[in-house]
Amino acid sequence: MIVSATTGFQDCTAAGSGFNFHRTGCSGRNTGRVYMLQSKLIVVTAGVVLSAATMVPAFAQNVEPIEARQALMEDNGDSAKAGGAMLKGEAPFDAAKVAAIFTEMHDVAMKFGDYFPEDSKTGNDTEAAPAIWEKPDEFEAALVKFQEDTQAAIDAAPQDMESFKQAFGMVTQNCKGCHEEFRIDKDK
């Protein structure tokens, strides 16, 4: 028989009684006290496992669409910066580059609305505002306007700075309006 130095319980496994720990000696069978402790341990463990299993869906978020929309907004931001650099005179006007900017922004506009499932409201440092899900018709209308305005900018095919300013201003007003209503500005 072995007595644990830390608990003072005797290990009766050598006597063939399984996980039977007693202060009074090895009896070869479970006493009521040991059986009760084992039962409580099983119940508590089962409770913890079940609680964890039911809490996971409440906290689980679908990060794939969040990552996709963040990447699209990054692409859109890069296009807006390139256009802004031309407007400020930091980069020369280039009609081919202007066409690429508007095409990229239109591609973003066409894809962006696909990445807002219900399970992507939070997580992954998203800046999507609750208004997206609270006002889906308004959000859809903003997306449609962005799609239409980027297509109009492509169709206009600006060949000079003046026509570019007009088309770019029309497109970027969509960005501003959507960000005011449907984006959480974490920098404020």
C-alpha beads as a LAMMPS data file, in Angstrom:
LAMMPS data file: protein, C-alpha beads

188 atoms
187 bonds

1 atom types
1 bond types

-500.0 500.0 xlo xhi
-500.0 500.0 ylo yhi
-500.0 500.0 zlo zhi

Masses

1 110.0

Atoms # bond

1 1 1 0.000 0.000 0.000
2 1 1 1.320 3.470 -0.960
3 1 1 0.343 6.650 0.902
4 1 1 0.500 9.934 -1.000
5 1 1 2.678 12.533 0.704
6 1 1 0.564 15.415 -0.613
7 1 1 -2.968 14.126 -0.001
8 1 1 -2.525 11.593 2.770
9 1 1 -4.688 9.134 0.809
10 1 1 -3.692 5.534 0.348
11 1 1 -3.398 4.286 -3.228
12 1 1 -5.160 0.970 -3.262
13 1 1 -4.594 0.230 -6.932
14 1 1 -2.008 -2.333 -5.897
15 1 1 -4.772 -4.105 -4.037
16 1 1 -6.759 -4.358 -7.291
17 1 1 -9.495 -1.879 -6.471
18 1 1 -8.953 0.613 -9.318
19 1 1 -9.004 4.325 -8.472
20 1 1 -9.972 3.788 -4.862
21 1 1 -8.394 6.328 -2.511
22 1 1 -9.150 6.188 1.210
23 1 1 -7.793 7.751 4.374
24 1 1 -8.702 4.666 6.346
25 1 1 -7.167 1.892 4.247
26 1 1 -7.877 -0.329 1.281
27 1 1 -11.190 -2.056 1.457
28 1 1 -11.249 -3.458 -2.077
29 1 1 -14.467 -1.571 -2.826
30 1 1 -15.607 2.059 -3.149
31 1 1 -16.839 3.651 0.005
32 1 1 -19.795 6.018 -0.179
33 1 1 -17.560 9.058 0.241
34 1 1 -15.249 8.157 -2.655
35 1 1 -18.162 7.181 -4.882
36 1 1 -19.861 10.507 -4.160
37 1 1 -16.681 12.455 -5.021
38 1 1 -16.306 10.526 -8.266
39 1 1 -19.951 11.167 -9.154
40 1 1 -19.608 14.891 -8.477
41 1 1 -16.482 15.036 -10.599
42 1 1 -18.272 13.349 -13.505
43 1 1 -21.280 15.688 -13.218
44 1 1 -19.098 18.814 -13.023
45 1 1 -16.979 17.697 -15.977
46 1 1 -20.066 16.960 -18.067
47 1 1 -21.515 20.351 -17.141
48 1 1 -18.357 22.169 -18.177
49 1 1 -18.195 20.304 -21.489
50 1 1 -21.860 20.988 -22.274
51 1 1 -21.566 24.642 -21.297
52 1 1 -18.541 25.099 -23.518
53 1 1 -20.271 23.372 -26.421
54 1 1 -23.309 25.630 -26.192
55 1 1 -21.276 28.824 -25.769
56 1 1 -19.094 28.301 -28.846
57 1 1 -21.789 29.193 -31.404
58 1 1 -22.510 32.451 -29.570
59 1 1 -18.898 33.552 -29.902
60 1 1 -17.957 31.898 -33.194
61 1 1 -17.639 34.372 -36.021
62 1 1 -17.116 33.764 -39.672
63 1 1 -13.823 35.569 -40.284
64 1 1 -13.468 34.635 -43.958
65 1 1 -15.963 37.227 -45.232
66 1 1 -14.505 39.805 -42.839
67 1 1 -11.035 39.193 -44.267
68 1 1 -12.396 39.306 -47.824
69 1 1 -14.163 42.631 -47.347
70 1 1 -11.126 44.088 -45.565
71 1 1 -8.952 43.087 -48.529
72 1 1 -11.446 44.632 -50.956
73 1 1 -11.522 47.882 -48.991
74 1 1 -7.730 47.909 -48.944
75 1 1 -7.719 47.569 -52.745
76 1 1 -10.312 50.326 -52.983
77 1 1 -8.251 52.534 -50.680
78 1 1 -5.139 51.969 -52.798
79 1 1 -7.084 53.019 -55.899
80 1 1 -8.439 56.109 -54.146
81 1 1 -4.921 57.058 -52.993
82 1 1 -3.574 56.707 -56.533
83 1 1 -6.386 58.910 -57.858
84 1 1 -5.882 61.408 -55.049
85 1 1 -2.172 61.623 -55.861
86 1 1 -3.060 62.590 -59.441
87 1 1 -5.540 65.215 -58.247
88 1 1 -2.959 66.748 -55.892
89 1 1 -0.302 66.822 -58.600
90 1 1 1.832 64.273 -56.746
91 1 1 1.559 61.948 -59.751
92 1 1 1.109 62.891 -63.410
93 1 1 -2.298 62.459 -65.017
94 1 1 -2.382 59.158 -66.892
95 1 1 -5.592 58.153 -68.706
96 1 1 -4.646 54.455 -68.678
97 1 1 -4.012 54.602 -64.924
98 1 1 -7.341 56.422 -64.449
99 1 1 -9.131 53.634 -66.335
100 1 1 -7.404 51.039 -64.127
101 1 1 -8.378 52.955 -60.965
102 1 1 -12.052 53.090 -61.924
103 1 1 -12.037 49.457 -63.071
104 1 1 -10.551 48.323 -59.746
105 1 1 -13.077 50.366 -57.790
106 1 1 -15.917 48.954 -59.884
107 1 1 -14.681 45.391 -59.305
108 1 1 -14.710 46.083 -55.560
109 1 1 -18.209 47.569 -55.802
110 1 1 -19.497 44.468 -57.588
111 1 1 -18.042 42.009 -55.041
112 1 1 -18.284 43.891 -51.766
113 1 1 -21.934 43.193 -50.934
114 1 1 -21.356 39.437 -50.983
115 1 1 -19.332 39.506 -47.774
116 1 1 -21.816 40.446 -45.037
117 1 1 -23.419 37.250 -43.695
118 1 1 -25.092 37.440 -40.285
119 1 1 -22.209 35.608 -38.607
120 1 1 -19.636 38.219 -39.651
121 1 1 -20.842 41.178 -37.603
122 1 1 -17.920 41.098 -35.195
123 1 1 -14.430 39.748 -34.984
124 1 1 -11.181 40.160 -36.848
125 1 1 -11.115 43.886 -36.052
126 1 1 -14.033 44.560 -38.410
127 1 1 -15.159 48.131 -38.994
128 1 1 -18.546 47.083 -40.344
129 1 1 -21.236 49.023 -38.484
130 1 1 -24.378 47.314 -37.140
131 1 1 -26.382 49.534 -39.533
132 1 1 -25.393 47.165 -42.361
133 1 1 -27.579 44.454 -40.849
134 1 1 -30.126 46.803 -39.278
135 1 1 -30.793 48.695 -42.534
136 1 1 -30.085 46.164 -45.286
137 1 1 -32.145 48.002 -47.916
138 1 1 -30.227 51.236 -47.361
139 1 1 -26.915 49.394 -47.455
140 1 1 -27.906 47.669 -50.697
141 1 1 -28.949 51.011 -52.198
142 1 1 -25.548 52.493 -51.284
143 1 1 -23.800 49.545 -52.943
144 1 1 -25.910 49.869 -56.095
145 1 1 -25.117 53.593 -56.307
146 1 1 -21.400 52.852 -55.917
147 1 1 -21.638 50.226 -58.670
148 1 1 -23.497 52.613 -60.982
149 1 1 -21.144 55.530 -60.335
150 1 1 -17.998 53.470 -60.878
151 1 1 -19.481 52.117 -64.110
152 1 1 -20.343 55.677 -65.207
153 1 1 -16.746 56.722 -64.470
154 1 1 -15.448 53.839 -66.593
155 1 1 -17.839 54.764 -69.403
156 1 1 -16.797 58.431 -69.224
157 1 1 -13.178 57.369 -69.828
158 1 1 -11.653 60.655 -68.615
159 1 1 -8.883 61.862 -70.916
160 1 1 -7.931 65.014 -69.024
161 1 1 -7.618 66.249 -65.473
162 1 1 -10.897 68.192 -65.510
163 1 1 -13.038 65.215 -66.554
164 1 1 -11.117 63.004 -64.123
165 1 1 -11.844 65.385 -61.209
166 1 1 -15.549 65.242 -61.959
167 1 1 -15.715 61.439 -62.296
168 1 1 -13.409 60.791 -59.339
169 1 1 -15.373 63.184 -57.136
170 1 1 -18.623 61.397 -58.004
171 1 1 -17.111 58.004 -57.138
172 1 1 -15.421 59.061 -53.905
173 1 1 -18.617 60.699 -52.604
174 1 1 -19.931 57.134 -52.422
175 1 1 -17.021 56.169 -50.195
176 1 1 -17.630 59.080 -47.847
177 1 1 -21.393 58.524 -47.626
178 1 1 -21.099 54.798 -47.033
179 1 1 -18.351 55.202 -44.434
180 1 1 -20.398 57.742 -42.470
181 1 1 -23.399 55.410 -42.200
182 1 1 -22.033 51.882 -42.428
183 1 1 -18.500 51.972 -41.021
184 1 1 -17.203 52.188 -37.469
185 1 1 -14.311 54.633 -37.401
186 1 1 -11.985 53.102 -34.827
187 1 1 -9.579 56.036 -35.115
188 1 1 -11.999 58.420 -33.350

Bonds

1 1 1 2
2 1 2 3
3 1 3 4
4 1 4 5
5 1 5 6
6 1 6 7
7 1 7 8
8 1 8 9
9 1 9 10
10 1 10 11
11 1 11 12
12 1 12 13
13 1 13 14
14 1 14 15
15 1 15 16
16 1 16 17
17 1 17 18
18 1 18 19
19 1 19 20
20 1 20 21
21 1 21 22
22 1 22 23
23 1 23 24
24 1 24 25
25 1 25 26
26 1 26 27
27 1 27 28
28 1 28 29
29 1 29 30
30 1 30 31
31 1 31 32
32 1 32 33
33 1 33 34
34 1 34 35
35 1 35 36
36 1 36 37
37 1 37 38
38 1 38 39
39 1 39 40
40 1 40 41
41 1 41 42
42 1 42 43
43 1 43 44
44 1 44 45
45 1 45 46
46 1 46 47
47 1 47 48
48 1 48 49
49 1 49 50
50 1 50 51
51 1 51 52
52 1 52 53
53 1 53 54
54 1 54 55
55 1 55 56
56 1 56 57
57 1 57 58
58 1 58 59
59 1 59 60
60 1 60 61
61 1 61 62
62 1 62 63
63 1 63 64
64 1 64 65
65 1 65 66
66 1 66 67
67 1 67 68
68 1 68 69
69 1 69 70
70 1 70 71
71 1 71 72
72 1 72 73
73 1 73 74
74 1 74 75
75 1 75 76
76 1 76 77
77 1 77 78
78 1 78 79
79 1 79 80
80 1 80 81
81 1 81 82
82 1 82 83
83 1 83 84
84 1 84 85
85 1 85 86
86 1 86 87
87 1 87 88
88 1 88 89
89 1 89 90
90 1 90 91
91 1 91 92
92 1 92 93
93 1 93 94
94 1 94 95
95 1 95 96
96 1 96 97
97 1 97 98
98 1 98 99
99 1 99 100
100 1 100 101
101 1 101 102
102 1 102 103
103 1 103 104
104 1 104 105
105 1 105 106
106 1 106 107
107 1 107 108
108 1 108 109
109 1 109 110
110 1 110 111
111 1 111 112
112 1 112 113
113 1 113 114
114 1 114 115
115 1 115 116
116 1 116 117
117 1 117 118
118 1 118 119
119 1 119 120
120 1 120 121
121 1 121 122
122 1 122 123
123 1 123 124
124 1 124 125
125 1 125 126
126 1 126 127
127 1 127 128
128 1 128 129
129 1 129 130
130 1 130 131
131 1 131 132
132 1 132 133
133 1 133 134
134 1 134 135
135 1 135 136
136 1 136 137
137 1 137 138
138 1 138 139
139 1 139 140
140 1 140 141
141 1 141 142
142 1 142 143
143 1 143 144
144 1 144 145
145 1 145 146
146 1 146 147
147 1 147 148
148 1 148 149
149 1 149 150
150 1 150 151
151 1 151 152
152 1 152 153
153 1 153 154
154 1 154 155
155 1 155 156
156 1 156 157
157 1 157 158
158 1 158 159
159 1 159 160
160 1 160 161
161 1 161 162
162 1 162 163
163 1 163 164
164 1 164 165
165 1 165 166
166 1 166 167
167 1 167 168
168 1 168 169
169 1 169 170
170 1 170 171
171 1 171 172
172 1 172 173
173 1 173 174
174 1 174 175
175 1 175 176
176 1 176 177
177 1 177 178
178 1 178 179
179 1 179 180
180 1 180 181
181 1 181 182
182 1 182 183
183 1 183 184
184 1 184 185
185 1 185 186
186 1 186 187
187 1 187 188
